Structure formats: structure tokens, C-alpha cells
Amino acid sequence: MSKLATEKLSKGRLISPERIPEGFLWVDVKGSWSTAEVLLSSLGILVYCSISFSFFAGWLFSFLATPSWGPLLPLLFVGMFAAAGVGMIWKGLRWLRIVTKFYPGEVVLTSYPLRLGETFRLRFRRPLRRGYTRSLGEITAKWLCYEWVQYLQGTDIETKTHILWEQDLPLMTVSTGTQVVTYETKLTVLPEGPPSLDAQHNQVRWEIHISVDVPGIPKDTALFRFEVTPEAV
């Protein structure tokens, strides 16, 4: 399952779909990007890494010049920030490889919102920005319902999630020569619920997580959240 920490998706709240001739369209905002966002993110990482690496290099030189416990402890402390910088660079490069290869994933439903016990067809697509797949890949998906709770414990804000129900969907192969990765399936909302809840600190979420794994591109998961009403079919 993809990380439930995708809270920056509209701050964790439900997103209204766009009405198109095919039905109702959602776009995975995590896969969207602009030139300004890329430049600002790259600048922030560059500044952070420049500062942390320069401090690390200074303390490392001091330790090598006069090996002792004195410069060792600051070296280890600054080294943690430098290691975090390396992680940021790796994650940034991985994200750039994904968004420069793929357009954001999107799904279309023929009807919305969903009702308890309803069976509906979902269509997912994710075009490549250039070219086509050169090797076989695969798409995996999970349909799930979970509770999200946020509360204050002392002075800290705690966030917890609890899976109420989940279903692994059939795996699908991505053929070579594919320009648009697609996935279609039928899903059913549990008749016994629960319906969606979208309060500020307590939510019940119905989501589908669709992972695209194509050789040469880091595996990426698109997340889409749907509203399930208390109405039963």
C-alpha cells in the first residue's frame, strides 16, 4: 500500500472531481508540477545542502587535523544534517525522473458520488510525456477504506490511521510500445459501509492506490479519494 502520509493532497480533505463528457475526472495532484515549483524546490535543497555540507567539511577537516573527542561530537551532529541532505537530493532526483517521464495519473468514474453497496467501473490512465515503454511493466492497485484521526497529546499533534477494509485488485501487465498506461476495473463499495466522513480531525476515507512499475522509471503510486454517501443502493 502507498504511504498514508499523502496528507498534502488538499490538506487531506476531499477533492471535488471535474465533470467531463466521459464522467467525473480526478487528477493525481502529487504528480503535477510546474517550472516554478521545480526551481523553488531545487533552490531550497541546494541552499540546505550547501550549508550542511560546508559545516560537515569544516568539522571533518578539524577532526582529521587534530583527532580527539572535541570535534568528533559536532562532526557526528552535523553529519546527520548532511545525511538528510543526501536523502533530499535522492528523493528530489527520483521525483524528477518520475514527473519528467509521466504525466499525472487520472481516473474517470461514470457516476459520482458513490453509494453503499454500489458497483462501479473505474478507468485509470497515465500517459508518458515522450516515447513509449520499451520493456514489460505492471500495474498493481488496492481499494481500501480507513479511518484518519488527528488529536492533541500534550503539546504535540498526533495523527493515526486504522485500516477498516482493503482489497488487492487484479494485477495488469503494461505491454511494450505503450504510450498511455491504462487500467480498468470494477469496484464495489461495502453495503455495510462505513460512509465517508470528512471532519477536520476525524475522517473515514475510501481510496484507490494505483502503482505503475515500468523498467527505467521509479515505481510510483497515484492516490485517489472518493466520497461514499450513507445512501444504499
C-alpha positions in Angstrom: 0.0 0.0 0.0 1.3 3.5 -0.7 2.1 5.7 2.3 -1.0 7.1 4.0 1.1 10.2 4.7 -0.1 11.8 1.5 -1.8 14.4 3.6 -0.6 17.4 1.5 -3.2 16.2 -1.0 -5.5 19.2 -0.5 -4.5 19.0 3.3 -6.2 15.6 3.5 -9.7 16.8 2.5 -11.9 15.5 -0.2 -11.3 17.0 -3.7 -14.3 17.6 -6.0 -13.9 15.9 -9.4 -14.2 17.7 -12.7 -17.2 16.9 -14.9 -16.2 15.9 -18.4 -18.1 14.1 -21.2 -16.8 10.7 -20.0 -18.0 11.2 -16.5 -16.1 12.5 -13.4 -12.4 13.1 -13.6 -9.7 13.2 -10.8 -6.1 14.1 -11.4 -3.4 12.9 -9.0 -2.1 16.3 -7.8 1.1 14.7 -6.4 2.2 14.0 -10.0 1.5 17.6 -11.2 4.3 20.1 -11.3 5.3 23.5 -12.7 8.6 25.1 -13.6 8.3 27.4 -10.6 7.8 24.5 -8.2 10.8 22.7 -9.6 13.0 25.7 -9.4 12.0 26.7 -5.8 12.3 23.1 -4.6 15.7 22.7 -6.2 16.9 26.1 -4.8 15.8 25.1 -1.3 17.6 21.7 -1.4 20.7 23.4 -2.8 20.8 26.0 0.0 20.2 23.4 2.7 22.8 21.0 1.3 25.4 23.8 0.8 25.2 24.9 4.4 25.1 21.4 5.9 27.9 20.1 3.7 30.1 23.1 4.4 29.8 22.7 8.2 30.4 19.0 7.8 33.5 19.5 5.7 34.8 22.1 8.3 34.4 19.8 11.3 35.8 16.8 9.3 38.9 18.8 8.5 39.2 19.8 12.1 38.9 16.2 13.3 41.4 14.9 10.8 43.9 17.7 11.7 43.6 17.0 15.5 41.9 13.7 16.2 40.1 14.0 19.5 36.7 13.8 21.2 36.4 17.6 20.9 35.5 17.9 17.1 34.1 14.4 16.9 30.8 15.0 18.6 30.0 18.2 16.5 31.1 16.2 13.4 28.6 13.4 14.2 25.8 16.0 14.9 26.4 18.0 11.6 26.8 14.6 9.8 23.1 13.8 10.5 22.1 17.0 8.7 24.4 16.2 5.8 23.0 12.7 5.6 19.5 14.3 5.5 20.7 16.5 2.6 21.8 13.4 0.7 18.4 11.9 1.3 16.7 15.1 0.0 18.8 15.0 -3.1 18.0 11.4 -3.8 14.2 11.9 -3.3 14.3 15.0 -5.4 16.1 13.3 -8.3 13.7 10.3 -8.0 10.7 12.7 -8.2 12.2 14.5 -11.2 12.7 11.2 -13.0 9.0 10.3 -12.5 7.4 13.7 -13.4 9.6 14.1 -16.5 8.7 10.7 -17.8 4.9 10.5 -16.9 2.1 13.0 -17.0 0.0 12.9 -13.7 -2.3 9.9 -13.3 -6.0 10.4 -13.6 -9.2 8.3 -13.1 -12.7 8.6 -14.5 -15.9 7.3 -12.9 -19.2 7.3 -14.8 -21.2 8.3 -11.7 -20.5 10.1 -8.5 -20.8 10.3 -5.5 -20.8 6.6 -4.7 -23.4 4.8 -2.6 -23.1 1.9 -0.1 -23.3 -1.4 -2.0 -22.7 0.2 -5.4 -20.6 -1.5 -8.0 -19.0 0.9 -10.5 -16.4 0.9 -13.2 -13.1 2.8 -12.9 -10.8 3.8 -15.7 -7.2 4.9 -14.9 -4.7 6.4 -17.4 -1.3 7.8 -17.2 0.4 8.9 -20.5 4.2 9.0 -21.0 5.5 12.5 -21.8 7.7 11.2 -24.6 8.2 7.9 -26.3 6.8 4.6 -25.2 7.6 1.7 -22.9 10.5 -0.4 -24.0 10.0 -3.3 -21.6 7.2 -5.1 -19.9 5.8 -3.4 -16.8 2.9 -3.9 -14.4 0.1 -2.1 -12.6 -1.0 -3.0 -9.1 -3.9 -1.5 -7.3 -5.5 -1.5 -3.9 -9.1 -0.5 -2.9 -9.4 0.4 0.8 -11.3 2.2 3.5 -9.5 3.6 6.6 -10.1 5.9 9.5 -7.8 9.0 9.9 -7.7 10.7 13.3 -5.8 13.8 14.5 -5.6 14.8 18.1 -3.6 16.8 20.6 -1.4 14.9 23.0 0.2 17.3 25.4 1.7 20.0 23.1 2.1 17.6 20.1 -0.3 16.9 17.3 -0.7 13.2 16.8 -2.0 11.6 13.6 -3.1 7.9 13.4 -4.7 5.8 10.7 -6.6 2.5 11.1 -7.4 0.2 8.1 -11.1 -0.7 8.2 -11.1 -2.8 5.0 -8.9 -3.3 2.0 -8.8 -5.4 -1.2 -6.0 -6.1 -3.6 -7.1 -5.7 -7.2 -6.0 -7.8 -10.2 -2.5 -7.1 -11.5 -2.3 -5.9 -15.1 0.7 -6.1 -17.4 2.0 -3.0 -19.3 2.9 -4.1 -22.8 6.0 -2.8 -24.6 5.3 0.1 -27.0 2.7 1.6 -24.7 2.3 5.4 -24.8 -0.6 5.6 -22.4 -0.7 3.3 -19.3 -4.3 2.3 -18.7 -6.1 0.2 -16.1 -9.8 -0.6 -15.9 -11.6 -2.5 -13.2 -14.9 -2.8 -11.4 -15.1 -1.9 -7.7 -17.8 -2.4 -5.1 -18.5 -0.3 -2.0 -19.2 -2.5 1.0 -23.0 -2.5 1.6 -22.4 -2.2 5.4 -20.2 0.8 4.9 -19.0 2.9 6.6 -19.8 6.0 4.5 -17.2 8.8 4.1 -16.6 11.2 7.0 -14.8 14.5 6.2 -14.5 16.3 9.6 -11.4 18.4 10.3 -9.8 16.0 12.8 -11.7 12.7 12.1 -12.2 11.2 8.6 -13.3 8.0 7.0 -11.6 7.7 3.6 -12.4 5.5 0.6 -9.3 5.4 -1.6 -7.8 3.6 -4.5 -4.0 3.4 -4.8 -2.7 2.5 -8.3 1.1 1.8 -8.7 2.8 1.9 -12.1 6.1 -0.1 -12.3 7.8 0.3 -15.6 11.5 -0.5 -16.1 13.7 2.6 -16.3 11.3 4.7 -14.2 11.0 4.6 -10.4 7.8 2.9 -9.3 5.1 5.5 -8.4 1.7 5.3 -6.8 -1.2 7.6 -7.6 -3.8 8.1 -4.9 -7.5 9.0 -5.5 -10.1 9.6 -2.8 -13.8 9.2 -3.3 -16.9 10.2 -1.4 -19.2 7.4 -0.3 -22.7 8.7 0.8 -24.8 7.0 3.5 -27.4 6.2 0.8 -27.6 2.5 0.0 -28.2 1.0 -3.5 
